[in-house]
Amino acid sequence: MTEKEMIYNSLSQRYSPILKAKNVAEILGLRETTVRTWTSKKRIPCVHMYGAVRYLLTDIIDWLLQQREQQQKQEMQAQVQ
């Protein structure tokens, strides 16, 4: 089982596959206003559905893993310099 699958299985027990900003904030340990700000700045993936903004659980997990990967690359580059 991949890391993504393990995270999804864990989170899907508590959250719907389609999330609101409040749910994303809980998952990421952020304030809801931060999630909404990041959404408006297109820093976090979202879907516009019938005038409402929603987040797909799989997209949030992918985004989170990508953020970690980028951070690790930056840290490795800093160590080389």
N, C-alpha and C positions, 0 to 999 in steps of 0.2 A: 504494500500500500504506500502510495506517495505521501509526501508531507502535505500537499494540497488536499488530498483525499481525507487524511486524518483530521486536518483543521476543519474541513467542510462537515465531516461526520459529527464532530464535536459541536460545532456551532449550529448545525441544522436541527439538533435536538431542542434547541432553545428558540431559534429564530426561523422565520419564514424565508423562502428563497428570494422574496422581494421585500426589501427593507425600507424603512423611513429613516430620515436623518437621525432621529433619536436612537434608533437601533444601531446605526453605524457608529454613533458617538459612544455608545455603551461598549461595543466590540473593540473600538480603538482606544478607549479610555480618554476620550476628548470631550470637550463641551459641544453641545449641539450647534452652538453658534459658530464654532470653528469648522465643523463639517459643512455648514451652510456657506461659510465664507470660501472654503476650499472649492465647493461646488460652483459658486459663482465665478471663481477664478480658473475653473476647469482643471483643478489640481487633483481631483478625485473622480473616478468614473461614475456616471449616473445615467439614468434613462428618464426621459420626459414622457409621462403617460397621462393623456387626457388632462393636461394642464398641471399635473402634479409631478414632483421630482421623486424618483425612487431609485434605489440602488440594488443591484443584483448581488447576492451573497457571493457567487463565484467571481464576479468582477472585483469585489472588495478584497477577497482572498488573493487573487492574482496581483492586484495592485500592491497589497501589503508585502507579498513575497518579492515583487520587483523593487520596492523601496528598500528592503533589506539587502537585496543583491547589489543595488547601486551604492548603498552605504558601505558595504564590505569592499567593493572595488575602490571607492574613494580612500578608505582606510589603508588598503594595500598600496595604492599609489603614493600616499603620504609617507608610508614607511620606506619606500624605495628612494624618495627624494631626500 
